[in-house]
Amino acid sequence: MKKYACILSLFLFFSGADIAAAVQQAPARPLKETRGLTSLSNIFVPKGQWVAGLNASFSTHDNRNYTLAVIEGIESQGHTVRVSPLLGYAVADNAVVGGRFGYSRTFLRLDGGSFGMGSGDTGVELKVDSYYSLKHRYEGALFWRQYIPFGSSKRFALFSEVQLVMGGSQAKFAADTPVRGTYETGFTCALSVTPGLVAFVTNAMALELNVGVMGITYENVKQVHNRVTVGRRQGSMMSFKVNLLSIGLGMAFYL
């Protein structure tokens, strides 16, 4: 019995040594290294690099006696302006932390338009003689971005960005004759995940395309109608889908 016990002890000793050596040689996170998410062999954005960028868009319209489907006689003017500069710093290879500021202005003036359905006593007709809307929105955000290069490419890469956004808004609405007006202020807080694609067109300048896919948003709005009546609205939303309205195209400089 002592002979077999001695053999068993030797077997366990050498087996334990082999297992310990295998654990020391094994990668810490083999699955992530297989996907290439933790590999530093391709440094797309090196540590210590600054990233400065700008997203901007502008749209305008001017309708004169325009017909859209069942809405006739549209007389309207409007525009939307959006500007969003950003500044970031690479705290590690392929990882950037930074801030972003956003401003947008939306204006709409509707002088006429009508909607008709049916005829005679059973027909329905709706008309708008005067409507005015002006809204300003301000946002500030902190973001963390992780770059995922395409293999050994130094020109193209994917990135995933997590943003914490806080902002406010001011809006004015007026309609009808005599004029009825509403003044509105709002507060927004959001946590979002935004993947994107970056492509270098020069050694220091790149084009970026991003789209929101998921996020949590909270909004609080206060309205004062005709400087007398006060109304409030609160809402929250959690979404896990592609938001086509959040698609952004911008330019960034890697300094």
N, C-alpha and C positions, 0 to 999 in steps of 0.2 A: 504494500500500500504506500509506503514511504517513497518507493521508486516512482510510482505513477504520479504521486503528488508533486514530486520534484520536477518531473517532465511537464506536468500541467502548468506549474509556476513559471518555468522557463518559456513555455509557449505563450502564456499571457504577457510576460515581460516583453518578449520580442514583438508580439502583435501590437501591444500598446505603443511601443516605440515607432513602429511602422505607421500606425494611425496618426500619431502626433506629428511625424514628419510630413505625412500627406496633407494634414490640416494646415501646416505652416506653408506648404508649397501651393495650396489651392488658392485661387483668387477670392478676395473678400466678397464680391458680388458677381458671380459668374454670369447670371442671366442678363444683368444690365450691361456688362462688358460685351456679351455676345451681341446685344442690340447696338452697341457702339455709343451709348449715351454717356458713359463715364470715361471713354477712351480719350486721352490727351495727345494721341499721335498726330491729329490734325488740329492745329490751333487756328481757328477762323478769326477770332477776336482776341488778341493777346491781353494778358493782365496789364493794367495801367493805361489802357487806351481810352480816350474820350470819344463819346458819340453825341453828335448834335444833329438834330433833324427838324423837319417841318412838314406837316400835313395841311393842305389848304384846298378849299373848293369854293366855287361861286356859281350860282345859277340865277337866271332872271326870266321873267315872262311878261308879255304885254298882249292882252286879248282885246279885240275890237269886234263886237257883234259875232262872237265865236260860238259854235255849236259843238257840244261834246255829248254824244249819244242822245239822251232824252233831255239834256239841259240846253236851253236855247238862249241866245242873246246875252252871252257872257261878256261883261265889260270889267276887266280886272287888270291890276298891275301887282307885281311882287318880285321879291328877290330873297335869296338865302346866301349868307356868307359864313364860312367856317374856317378858323385858323387854329392850329394846334402845334406849337413848338415843343421840343423835348431836349433834355440834356441828361446824359448818362455817363457812368464810369465803370470800366471793367474791373471788378473786385477780384476776379479770378479768370483764368483762361475760359473763353466762351460763355462767360456769365457777366451780365451788366445790370447795375442797379442805378436808378435815376428818377427824375421827375418830369411831369408833363403838365402843360397849361393849355386850356382850351377856351375859345370864345366863339359864339355863333350869334348871328342876328338874322331874324326872319321877319319879313314884312309882307303884308297882303292888304290890298284895298280892292274891294268888290263894289262896283257902282251899279251893277244890274245883272239879272239872270233870272230865268224862270224854268220851272219844271211842270210839265203837264202830262196827265194820264187820263185817258177816257174823254168823253164829251157829254154835253148836255147836263142834265141834273145829276147824273152819276159821275161826272168828271171831277178830277182833282187838279188844282193848279196852285203851285207855290211860287212866290216871287220874293226876290231880295232886291231892295232899292239901295241900301247903303250898309257896308260892313267894313270895319277897319281893325287891323290886328298888327301889333308890333311886339316882338319878344326878344329879349337878350338873355343869353345863358353863359355862365362862367363856371369853369371846372378846373380843379387841381387834382393831380394824381401822382401817386408813388408806384413805381413798377419794378419788377424783377424779370429779367429776360435771360433765357437759356438758349444758346445756339446749337443746332445739330447739323453739322456739315454733311454734304453729299459725298460720302467716301473721302477721297483725298482732295476734293475740289476746294480751291481758294476763292472761287467766284460766286458759287451758289450755296445757300444753306436754308434750312427751316429754322424757325424759332418759336418758342412758346413763351407767352408773356402773361404774368399775373399782375392785375392792377387793382389798387384801392383808390376809388374816386370819390371826391366830395365836391359839391357844387351848389350854386344858387341861380335863380332866374328871376327876371322881372318882365311883366307883360301888361299891355294895355289893349282893351277890346272896346269897340264902340259900334253901335248898330241902330238902325231905324231913325225915323224923324217924328217927334223930337228925339234927340240923341240920348241913348241909354248907354252908360259907360261902366266898365269894370276894370279895376286895377288888381293885379295878381303878383304875389311873391311866392317863391318856392325854394325848397331845400331838397337835395338829392344825395344819397350815399349808395355806393355800389361796389361790389367785389366781383371782378370778371376775369375770365381766362380767354386770351386772344392768341391763336396761332397765326403764323404768317410765313412769308417767303421773302428773302433778301437776295438781291443780285447786284454785284459790283459792276459798274459801267466804266469806272476808272480805278486807279489804285486806292483812292480815298473817298470816292463818292459812290453811293449805292441807292438803288430803288427798293422800296419796301411795300409789300402788299399784305394786309392783315384783315381778318374778319372775326367778329365775336361769335363764340359758339356756346358759351354758358356763363351764367352770372346770377347774382342776387342783388336786387335793387329795392331801395326804400325811398319813398317820396312823400313830402309834406307840403301842401299848397294852401295858401290863405288868399281869399278874394274879398274885395270891398266893392260892392255894387252901388253905383250912384252916391258914393260917400256916405251911405246909410247902412245898408245891409251887409253883414259879414258872414262869409261862408268858409268852411274848411274841408279839405279832402286829404286823406291819408291812404297810402297804398303800398303794397310790397309785392314783388314778383320774383319767382325763381324760374329760370329757363334753361333748358338743355337742348338747344337746337341752333342751327345756323341762322344768324340774324343778317339778312341781306342788306338791311339799312345801315349796318355798322361797317360795311366794307370800306376800307381806307387805303389810299395810295399816296405815298409820300417819298421824300428824299432825305437821306441821312449822310452825314460826313463823319468819317472815322479818322480822328486826328491823333 
